[in-house]
Amino acid sequence: MTDTGHDIGPGEAPPSEAENDLEGLYGFSDDLVADINLAAQEGRREDIPALVADLHAADLADLLEHLGSTVRGIVIEAIRDQLDAEVVSHLDETVRDELIAILEPHEIAAVVTELETDDAIDLIEDLDEADQKELFDAIPDSERLLYEEALAWPEDSAGRLMRREVVAIPAIWTVGETIDYMRSDAEMPDDFFDVIIVDPMHKPLGMVPLSRVLRTERPVPVTEIMDEDFRPIPVTMDQEDVAFLFRQYGLVEAPVIEESGRLVGVITVDDVVDVIEEEHEEDMMRLAGVSEDDYYSAVIATTRSRASWLMVNLLTAILASLVIALFDAAIEQVVALAILMPIVASMGGNAGTQTLTVTVRALATKELTASRVLRTVAKESLVGFINGVIFAVVMGIIAWLWFASPVIGGVLAAAMVINLLIAGLAGTLIPIGFDRWGADPAVASTVFLTTITDVVGFFCFLGLGAWLLL
């Protein structure tokens, strides 16, 4: 029998041939990581380029992120002469900063000029002013002007997101002339999905998918096969709104226009996928009180970024403690109150977080419009009330039997109903309020929600307990 090198436990099915084949098709193996670490430790830098030569740019970026900071620096030094520019566009921002710190300005300029403008801008905008100046001094004037113009647009706008390389043709052309143009030496993006038809003022008139161009006879004018029902995107539109348009209308590519209506760029679906991931990640981090993804950051930087929100949490916890202190006499005489009060706060916090998550998502996807606010608040409040009643019955009976006191059971049940009702209200009203004030609804919503459910829960439970039991 052939030794597969894998021990199969009881009831465990052996890996199929297809599974074994897939392991080598995508990503990188743990063996490769071990080989690179060993080569770095033994000082065999000359062996590293061969080890990573067959990796896709995205997989090489993942590998660099997977390595420790010291080994990562050694690998970058070893492959810097043949570094694929695409690798840089796939790197996490923190790891990319490490790479940029190692490369010389002329090397960074070489990377930037190989990238399409949208990926290049994503790299350039993260550099500080001095590094940007060094970079611009090292690249041709024509390209520098494009980058400077893109950086002038607001951050997180379509102007920062768009690609300047556009396939645009005049409305007087035929399909044959369009095909000949695309086969010529004209500078065009490596990948594109549509041809944009423009008027003499370079304003878009319509779009033609490449598949339609290839399936149409050469003499046919492009104006006869173009789609006039297209959706141009203003260059100042926020990237979240751009992502919404792509999702809402199933877009693959969309032209970007400046205020005069002139075509200045194009946004493709791969850019929007990045935006969706970025916005999702940002909302997740902010809901947790973290400003950005600090997975690859150093300990000091991570500690500093989290400490501010922990301080806010500390202040809100002190507020909840002050409410508890108001009823210290009741807690001293009725120990059951101290034992049971975390249940009320915990249930309220969890119920509120569920509502908060749904509301923030609805706001982000434009599903929660002004006409639906009252309906949403009413629904979530009703859900909170019903859940409150259900768990009030359950916990009321448990508390009654636990402490042999129907009054304690009733107090806990009443506080549970009130707190879960308030949790439903707060979970919707807090993010809606932030959104109405023009702030990101994910920012600090959790902190305010937790404070409200804790304070209300403790006040109701301890207040009712002090009133009825003492």
C-alpha positions as CSV (number, residue, x, y, z in Angstrom):
1,M,0.0,0.0,0.0
2,T,1.3,3.5,-0.9
3,D,1.9,5.8,2.1
4,T,0.0,9.0,1.5
5,G,1.7,10.8,4.4
6,H,-1.7,11.5,6.0
7,D,-3.2,9.6,9.0
8,I,-6.9,9.0,8.6
9,G,-8.8,8.9,11.8
10,P,-11.9,6.8,12.7
11,G,-14.8,7.8,10.6
12,E,-12.7,10.2,8.5
13,A,-13.0,9.9,4.7
14,P,-9.7,9.9,2.8
15,P,-9.2,13.1,0.7
16,S,-10.3,12.7,-2.9
17,E,-8.0,13.2,-5.9
18,A,-9.9,16.3,-6.8
19,E,-9.2,17.8,-3.3
20,N,-5.6,16.9,-3.6
21,D,-5.4,18.5,-7.0
22,L,-7.1,21.7,-5.8
23,E,-4.5,22.2,-3.1
24,G,-1.8,22.8,-5.7
25,L,-3.9,25.0,-8.0
26,Y,-4.5,28.1,-5.7
27,G,-2.6,30.0,-3.2
28,F,0.5,28.8,-1.5
29,S,1.3,25.8,0.7
30,D,2.6,25.7,4.3
31,D,5.6,23.9,2.9
32,L,6.5,27.0,0.8
33,V,6.2,29.2,3.9
34,A,8.5,26.8,5.7
35,D,11.0,26.8,2.8
36,I,11.1,30.6,2.7
37,N,11.5,30.9,6.4
38,L,14.4,28.4,6.3
39,A,16.1,30.1,3.4
40,A,15.8,33.5,5.2
41,Q,17.2,32.0,8.4
42,E,20.1,30.3,6.6
43,G,20.9,33.5,4.6
44,R,20.1,31.8,1.2
45,R,18.5,34.9,-0.4
46,E,19.4,33.7,-3.8
47,D,17.0,30.8,-3.5
48,I,14.0,32.9,-2.7
49,P,13.2,34.2,-6.2
50,A,12.9,30.7,-7.6
51,L,10.6,29.6,-4.7
52,V,8.1,32.4,-5.4
53,A,8.5,32.5,-9.2
54,D,5.3,30.6,-10.1
55,L,3.0,32.4,-7.7
56,H,0.2,34.6,-9.0
57,A,0.6,38.3,-8.0
58,A,-2.3,38.0,-5.5
59,D,-0.9,34.8,-4.0
60,L,2.5,36.4,-3.6
61,A,0.9,39.3,-1.8
62,D,-0.9,36.9,0.5
63,L,2.4,35.1,1.1
64,L,4.2,38.4,2.1
65,E,1.3,39.2,4.5
66,H,1.6,35.7,5.9
67,L,5.3,36.1,6.7
68,G,6.8,37.8,9.8
69,S,8.0,41.3,9.4
70,T,11.7,40.4,9.4
71,V,11.4,37.5,6.9
72,R,9.1,39.7,4.8
73,G,11.8,42.3,4.5
74,I,14.3,39.7,3.4
75,V,11.9,38.4,0.7
76,I,11.2,41.9,-0.6
77,E,15.0,42.5,-0.9
78,A,15.5,39.2,-2.7
79,I,12.8,39.8,-5.3
80,R,12.9,43.6,-5.6
81,D,14.5,43.5,-9.1
82,Q,11.7,41.4,-10.6
83,L,8.8,42.6,-8.4
84,D,5.5,42.5,-10.3
85,A,3.6,45.8,-9.9
86,E,0.4,43.9,-9.5
87,V,1.7,42.4,-6.2
88,V,1.7,45.9,-4.7
89,S,-2.0,46.5,-5.6
90,H,-3.0,43.3,-3.7
91,L,-1.1,44.1,-0.5
92,D,-2.7,45.2,2.8
93,E,-2.0,48.9,3.4
94,T,0.2,48.2,6.4
95,V,2.3,45.6,4.6
96,R,2.4,47.9,1.5
97,D,3.9,50.7,3.6
98,E,6.7,48.3,4.7
99,L,7.4,47.5,1.0
100,I,7.4,51.2,0.0
101,A,9.8,52.0,2.8
102,I,12.3,49.4,1.4
103,L,12.0,50.5,-2.3
104,E,13.9,53.5,-3.7
105,P,11.9,56.3,-5.3
106,H,12.8,55.2,-8.9
107,E,11.6,51.7,-8.0
108,I,8.3,53.0,-6.7
109,A,8.0,55.1,-9.9
110,A,8.5,52.0,-12.0
111,V,5.7,50.2,-10.0
112,V,3.4,53.2,-10.4
113,T,3.9,53.5,-14.1
114,E,3.1,49.8,-14.7
115,L,-0.2,50.0,-12.8
116,E,-3.4,51.3,-14.2
117,T,-4.3,54.7,-12.9
118,D,-6.9,53.6,-10.4
119,D,-4.4,51.2,-8.7
120,A,-1.6,53.7,-8.9
121,I,-3.7,56.4,-7.2
122,D,-4.6,53.9,-4.5
123,L,-0.9,53.6,-3.8
124,I,0.1,57.2,-4.2
125,E,-2.6,58.6,-1.9
126,D,-1.2,56.7,1.0
127,L,2.2,58.3,0.7
128,D,3.1,61.3,2.7
129,E,3.7,64.7,0.9
130,A,7.5,64.4,0.8
131,D,7.3,60.8,-0.7
132,Q,4.7,61.9,-3.2
133,K,7.0,64.8,-4.3
134,E,10.0,62.4,-4.8
135,L,7.8,60.0,-6.7
136,F,6.4,62.7,-9.0
137,D,9.9,63.9,-9.7
138,A,10.7,60.4,-10.9
139,I,7.9,59.9,-13.4
140,P,7.1,61.6,-16.7
141,D,5.3,64.9,-16.7
142,S,2.2,63.6,-18.6
143,E,1.6,60.9,-16.1
144,R,2.3,63.1,-13.1
145,L,-0.5,65.5,-14.3
146,L,-3.0,62.7,-14.4
147,Y,-2.1,61.6,-10.9
148,E,-2.2,65.1,-9.5
149,E,-5.6,65.7,-11.1
150,A,-7.0,62.5,-9.6
151,L,-5.6,63.4,-6.1
152,A,-7.4,66.7,-6.4
153,W,-10.8,64.9,-6.3
154,P,-12.3,64.2,-2.8
155,E,-11.1,61.1,-1.0
156,D,-13.4,58.1,-1.5
157,S,-15.0,59.7,-4.5
158,A,-15.5,58.3,-8.0
159,G,-12.6,60.5,-9.2
160,R,-10.2,58.6,-6.9
161,L,-11.8,55.2,-7.9
162,M,-11.9,55.6,-11.7
163,R,-9.4,54.4,-14.2
164,R,-8.2,57.1,-16.7
165,E,-7.5,54.6,-19.5
166,V,-10.8,54.6,-21.5
167,V,-11.7,53.2,-24.9
168,A,-13.7,56.0,-26.4
169,I,-14.5,56.4,-30.1
170,P,-16.3,59.1,-32.2
171,A,-20.0,58.6,-33.1
172,I,-19.2,58.7,-36.8
173,W,-17.3,55.4,-36.8
174,T,-18.5,52.1,-38.0
175,V,-18.0,48.7,-36.3
176,G,-15.2,47.9,-38.7
177,E,-13.3,51.1,-37.8
178,T,-13.8,50.4,-34.1
179,I,-12.4,46.9,-34.5
180,D,-9.4,48.2,-36.5
181,Y,-8.8,50.8,-33.8
182,M,-8.8,48.2,-31.0
183,R,-6.3,46.1,-33.0
184,S,-4.0,49.1,-33.5
185,D,-1.1,50.3,-31.4
186,A,-3.2,52.9,-29.6
187,E,-2.8,52.9,-25.8
188,M,-5.7,51.1,-24.2
189,P,-6.3,49.4,-20.9
190,D,-5.3,45.7,-20.7
191,D,-8.9,44.7,-19.9
192,F,-12.2,46.5,-20.8
193,F,-15.8,45.5,-21.3
194,D,-17.4,48.3,-23.3
195,V,-16.6,50.9,-25.9
196,I,-17.8,54.3,-25.1
197,I,-19.2,56.5,-27.9
198,V,-18.5,60.2,-27.5
199,D,-19.5,63.4,-29.3
200,P,-17.0,66.1,-30.5
201,M,-17.0,67.6,-27.0
202,H,-15.9,64.2,-25.6
203,K,-19.3,63.7,-23.9
204,P,-20.6,60.1,-23.7
205,L,-23.5,59.4,-26.0
206,G,-23.8,55.6,-25.4
207,M,-21.9,52.4,-24.8
208,V,-21.4,49.2,-26.8
209,P,-20.4,45.9,-25.2
210,L,-17.4,44.2,-26.8
211,S,-19.5,41.1,-27.5
212,R,-21.9,43.1,-29.6
213,V,-19.1,44.8,-31.5
214,L,-17.7,41.4,-32.5
215,R,-21.0,40.0,-33.5
216,T,-22.0,42.9,-35.8
217,E,-21.1,43.4,-39.5
218,R,-18.3,45.8,-40.2
219,P,-20.2,48.5,-42.2
220,V,-22.8,49.1,-39.4
221,P,-22.5,52.5,-37.6
222,V,-21.7,52.1,-33.9
223,T,-24.6,54.5,-33.1
224,E,-27.0,51.8,-34.4
225,I,-25.9,49.2,-31.8
226,M,-25.0,51.4,-28.8
227,D,-27.0,51.5,-25.6
228,E,-28.2,55.0,-25.0
229,D,-29.7,54.0,-21.6
230,F,-26.4,54.1,-19.7
231,R,-25.6,55.6,-16.3
232,P,-22.7,58.1,-16.2
233,I,-21.3,58.7,-12.7
234,P,-20.4,62.2,-11.5
235,V,-16.7,62.4,-10.7
236,T,-17.5,63.7,-7.1
237,M,-20.0,60.9,-6.3
238,D,-19.1,59.0,-3.1
239,Q,-17.7,55.5,-3.6
240,E,-20.5,54.0,-1.5
241,D,-23.1,55.5,-3.9
242,V,-21.1,54.2,-6.8
243,A,-21.2,50.7,-5.3
244,F,-24.9,51.0,-4.8
245,L,-25.5,51.9,-8.5
246,F,-23.4,48.9,-9.6
247,R,-25.3,46.6,-7.4
248,Q,-28.7,48.1,-8.1
249,Y,-28.4,48.0,-11.9
250,G,-26.0,45.1,-12.4
251,L,-23.3,47.3,-14.0
252,V,-20.0,45.9,-15.2
253,E,-18.5,49.2,-16.3
254,A,-19.7,52.8,-16.1
255,P,-18.3,56.1,-17.5
256,V,-17.3,58.9,-15.2
257,I,-18.0,62.5,-16.1
258,E,-17.0,65.9,-14.8
259,E,-19.4,68.7,-14.1
260,S,-19.5,69.8,-17.8
261,G,-20.5,66.2,-18.9
262,R,-17.1,65.5,-20.4
263,L,-15.8,61.9,-20.1
264,V,-12.8,61.7,-17.7
265,G,-12.6,58.0,-16.8
266,V,-14.3,54.7,-16.2
267,I,-15.1,52.5,-13.2
268,T,-15.2,48.8,-13.6
269,V,-16.8,46.1,-11.4
270,D,-13.5,44.9,-10.0
271,D,-13.0,48.3,-8.4
272,V,-16.5,48.2,-7.0
273,V,-15.8,44.8,-5.4
274,D,-12.9,46.4,-3.6
275,V,-15.1,49.2,-2.4
276,I,-17.8,46.9,-1.1
277,E,-15.1,44.9,0.8
278,E,-13.5,48.0,2.1
279,E,-16.8,49.6,3.3
280,H,-17.9,46.3,4.8
281,E,-14.7,45.9,6.6
282,E,-14.8,49.6,7.8
283,D,-18.3,49.1,9.2
284,M,-17.3,46.0,11.0
285,M,-14.3,47.7,12.5
286,R,-16.2,50.8,13.6
287,L,-19.0,48.7,15.1
288,A,-16.3,47.2,17.3
289,G,-14.8,50.5,18.1
290,V,-11.7,50.0,15.9
291,S,-10.8,52.7,13.4
292,E,-9.1,50.5,10.9
293,D,-7.9,47.0,10.2
294,D,-4.8,46.7,12.4
295,Y,-4.1,43.0,11.9
296,Y,-0.7,43.7,10.4
297,S,0.1,46.7,12.5
298,A,2.8,46.8,15.2
299,V,1.8,46.3,18.9
300,I,2.2,50.0,19.8
301,A,0.2,51.2,16.8
302,T,-2.6,48.7,17.5
303,T,-2.7,49.6,21.2
304,R,-2.9,53.3,20.4
305,S,-5.7,53.0,17.9
306,R,-7.8,50.9,20.2
307,A,-7.2,52.9,23.4
308,S,-9.4,55.9,22.5
309,W,-12.5,53.8,22.1
310,L,-11.7,51.8,25.2
311,M,-11.6,55.1,27.1
312,V,-15.1,56.0,25.8
313,N,-16.3,52.5,26.9
314,L,-14.7,53.1,30.3
315,L,-16.6,56.4,30.7
316,T,-19.9,54.8,29.7
317,A,-19.2,51.9,32.1
318,I,-18.7,54.4,34.9
319,L,-22.1,55.9,34.1
320,A,-23.7,52.5,34.4
321,S,-21.9,51.9,37.7
322,L,-23.2,55.2,39.0
323,V,-26.7,54.0,38.4
324,I,-26.0,50.8,40.3
325,A,-24.5,52.9,43.2
326,L,-27.9,54.6,43.6
327,F,-29.3,51.3,44.7
328,D,-26.4,50.0,46.8
329,A,-28.6,49.7,49.9
330,A,-31.1,47.5,48.0
331,I,-28.3,45.3,46.7
332,E,-26.9,44.8,50.2
333,Q,-30.2,43.7,51.6
334,V,-31.4,41.6,48.6
335,V,-28.5,39.6,47.2
336,A,-30.7,38.2,44.4
337,L,-30.6,41.6,42.7
338,A,-26.8,41.5,42.4
339,I,-27.0,38.0,41.0
340,L,-29.7,38.7,38.4
341,M,-29.0,42.2,37.2
342,P,-26.3,41.2,34.6
343,I,-28.9,39.1,32.9
344,V,-31.1,42.1,32.2
345,A,-28.2,44.2,30.9
346,S,-26.8,41.3,28.8
347,M,-30.1,40.5,27.1
348,G,-30.8,44.1,26.3
349,G,-27.3,44.6,24.9
350,N,-27.5,41.5,22.7
351,A,-31.0,42.3,21.4
352,G,-30.0,45.9,20.7
353,T,-26.9,44.7,18.8
354,Q,-29.0,42.5,16.6
355,T,-31.3,45.5,15.7
356,L,-28.3,47.8,15.3
357,T,-26.6,45.5,12.9
358,V,-29.7,45.1,10.7
359,T,-30.3,48.9,10.7
360,V,-26.7,49.8,9.8
361,R,-26.8,47.4,6.9
362,A,-30.1,48.7,5.7
363,L,-28.7,52.3,5.8
364,A,-25.5,51.2,3.9
365,T,-27.5,49.5,1.2
366,K,-30.0,52.4,0.8
367,E,-32.8,50.1,1.8
368,L,-33.8,52.2,4.8
369,T,-35.3,55.3,3.2
370,A,-37.1,58.2,4.9
371,S,-40.5,56.6,4.0
372,R,-39.5,53.4,5.8
373,V,-38.1,54.9,9.1
374,L,-41.4,54.8,11.1
375,R,-42.2,51.3,9.8
376,T,-38.7,50.0,10.7
377,V,-38.7,51.6,14.2
378,A,-42.2,50.2,14.9
379,K,-41.2,46.7,13.7
380,E,-38.0,46.5,15.7
381,S,-39.7,47.9,18.8
382,L,-42.4,45.3,18.4
383,V,-39.9,42.5,18.0
384,G,-38.0,43.7,21.1
385,F,-41.3,43.8,23.1
386,I,-42.3,40.3,22.0
387,N,-38.9,38.8,22.7
388,G,-39.0,40.7,26.0
389,V,-42.3,39.0,26.9
390,I,-41.0,35.6,25.9
391,F,-37.8,35.7,27.9
392,A,-39.5,37.6,30.8
393,V,-41.8,34.5,31.2
394,V,-38.8,32.1,31.0
395,M,-36.6,34.1,33.4
396,G,-39.4,35.2,35.7
397,I,-40.3,31.5,36.4
398,I,-36.6,30.6,36.8
399,A,-36.0,33.5,39.2
400,W,-39.1,32.7,41.1
401,L,-38.1,29.0,41.6
402,W,-34.4,30.0,42.2
403,F,-35.0,32.4,45.1
404,A,-38.5,31.2,46.1
405,S,-39.9,34.7,45.6
406,P,-42.6,35.5,43.0
407,V,-41.8,39.2,43.5
408,I,-38.2,38.8,42.4
409,G,-39.5,36.8,39.4
410,G,-41.9,39.6,38.6
411,V,-39.3,42.3,38.9
412,L,-36.9,40.5,36.6
413,A,-39.7,39.9,34.1
414,A,-40.8,43.5,34.0
415,A,-37.3,44.8,33.7
416,M,-36.6,42.3,30.8
417,V,-39.7,43.5,28.9
418,I,-38.8,47.2,29.3
419,N,-35.1,46.8,28.4
420,L,-35.7,44.7,25.3
421,L,-38.3,47.2,24.1
422,I,-35.8,50.1,24.7
423,A,-33.1,48.0,22.9
424,G,-35.3,47.7,19.8
425,L,-35.9,51.5,19.9
426,A,-32.2,52.4,20.5
427,G,-30.9,49.9,18.0
428,T,-32.8,51.7,15.2
429,L,-32.9,55.3,16.4
430,I,-29.2,55.6,17.2
431,P,-27.8,54.7,13.7
432,I,-30.7,56.6,12.0
433,G,-29.8,59.6,14.1
434,F,-26.1,59.4,13.1
435,D,-27.1,59.1,9.5
436,R,-29.4,62.1,9.6
437,W,-26.6,64.2,11.2
438,G,-24.3,63.3,8.3
439,A,-22.1,60.9,10.4
440,D,-21.3,57.3,9.7
441,P,-23.9,55.3,11.5
442,A,-21.4,52.6,12.4
443,V,-19.2,55.0,14.3
444,A,-19.7,54.6,18.1
445,S,-23.3,53.3,17.7
446,T,-22.4,50.2,19.8
447,V,-21.0,52.3,22.6
448,F,-24.1,54.4,22.9
449,L,-26.4,51.4,22.5
450,T,-24.6,49.5,25.3
451,T,-24.7,52.5,27.6
452,I,-28.5,52.9,27.1
453,T,-29.3,49.2,27.6
454,D,-27.1,49.0,30.6
455,V,-28.4,52.2,32.3
456,V,-32.1,51.4,31.5
457,G,-31.7,47.8,32.5
458,F,-30.0,48.5,35.8
459,F,-32.3,51.4,36.6
460,C,-35.5,49.5,35.9
461,F,-34.5,46.3,37.6
462,L,-32.9,47.8,40.7
463,G,-35.5,50.5,40.9
464,L,-38.4,48.1,40.8
465,G,-36.5,45.8,43.2
466,A,-35.9,48.5,45.7
467,W,-39.5,49.7,45.5
468,L,-41.2,46.3,45.9
469,L,-38.7,44.4,48.0
470,L,-37.7,47.0,50.6
